[in-house]
Amino acid sequence: MAAQERATEVALQSESRPRTLFSLPLFMLLISGVVFGLGYALNRIAVGGGIPFLAYVFWMGTGAAILLFFLGLATRSLPQMKWAHIRAYLVLGTISFGLSYSILAVVAPEIPTGVLSLSATLTPIFTYPAAALLKLDRFALLRTLGLFFGIAAVALIVVPETSLPSPDMVPWVLLGMVVPLLYVANAIIIALLKPPPSGALPLACGTLGAGALFMLVVMLASGQWWWFEGPMDDADWALVMAACTLALMFYMMIEIIRIAGPVFFTTVNFIIPLAGIGWGILLFGESNSLWVWLALVLMILGVFLVNRPSKAALPVANE
C-alpha cells in the first residue's frame, strides 16, 4: 500500500486539501483496511473455487474499472487521456495491480489468509531503504532499525518449523513477499516519472483500466480465458465482491491521501494485517502460531519506526 501512497501523493501534489473533520478520514481509513483485508479472503475463495487466476485478476480489475467509470461519468470526473496521464496509468496498473494481484491470487489458496495479509506491512518498511538509496529520502538510525524488524518478522514466519501449518507453505509465503517489492518498485518509478496532477476518481479508474488491459493481453496469451458459466457459485460471487471492494479500496485510498495526506494513510498498514487475520478466522477457521503473532508485532513496530519522519527529509519528487 505504501507504494500506492507514494504514487498518489505525487499525482495529487498540486491539489488543495480542504479542511475536513478528522473523523471522516479516520472512518475511511478503517473501512479501507477492513476491505483490503477482505480482499485476501476473496482471492482464496475465488481462485480456490476453480477460477483461473489470470482470468480472476482480469475480471476483477475490469469490473472495478467499469464501476469507477460510471461513477466518474456521473460526476464528470473521467480519466484524462494525455500521454503523461496514460503513462502513469500504465505503470500503476501494470505493477501495483496486474503483477501484484496475480501473485496474490496464485498464493491465496496455498497459505492462510492471515499470514498472507502480513505482507501489507512490509511495503512501507521496504520502501524506506529504496527511497534512501535513490536519494529520495535520508537514512536514519531508528528507521533503519524498522527495516531490520521487518526482515526479522519474515524470518519468524519462514524459519521455525512450527510457524506455518506445513513447511511446504514456505515457498508460497516467500512468493507472496514479492508483492511488497513490486509496490516499492512502483513507488520509485512513479516518483521519478512525476505524473501530472489528477483527481482521486480519474486516477483510480485509469489505473484499474490500464491494469485490466494488461491482464487481458496476458490472459489471452496464456490461454486462460474464462467466463461465468452455469449457476453462480461461491467462487463467482467472490469475484463479483472482489471487483466491488477493489473499486472501493482504490478510490478511498486516493481520497484519504488527498484530504488527509500520505502520512496519515500509512497507518492503514496497522489495520490490514489485523483485518486479514480476522477474516481468516471468521471465514476459514484459521488459527495462527505464536511465531506468526510475534512476526505481526515486529512488523507493526517496523512500520512505526520507518514512518518516523527524518529531521531533514527530502521531498519524494524533488529530483
Number of C-alpha atoms within 10 A of each C-alpha: 25 28 26 22 23 26 29 29 24 24 24 22 19 12 13 9 13 9 8 10 10 10 9 12 22 17 11 18 24 17 18 25 24 21 20 26 27 24 27 29 26 26 28 24 23 26 24 18 15 11 21 17 24 27 23 31 31 29 21 24 31 23 23 27 25 17 18 27 22 14 16 16 13 10 10 11 19 21 23 15 11 9 10 14 20 18 17 23 25 21 20 28 27 23 21 25 26 27 20 20 24 20 20 24 25 19 26 28 19 17 20 26 30 25 24 26 27 29 25 26 28 29 27 28 31 25 24 24 21 17 20 15 11 12 16 20 21 18 16 19 10 16 23 16 16 26 25 17 23 27 18 16 24 22 14 21 25 20 13 11 13 14 20 24 15 10 13 11 16 19 14 19 22 16 15 25 21 18 25 24 20 18 30 29 19 24 31 21 17 25 24 17 16 18 22 14 17 21 19 22 23 22 28 31 30 25 30 31 27 25 28 27 19 19 26 22 11 17 20 13 10 10 10 15 16 16 10 9 8 6 6 10 12 12 20 21 14 23 23 18 19 28 26 20 20 23 24 19 23 22 20 20 24 25 21 22 25 24 19 19 19 21 16 16 24 22 20 24 25 21 21 28 27 18 23 28 25 20 22 25 16 11 13 14 10 16 15 16 13 14 20 22 17 15 24 24 15 23 30 24 20 28 26 19 20 23 19 13 14 15 8 10 14 16 12 20 18 11 11
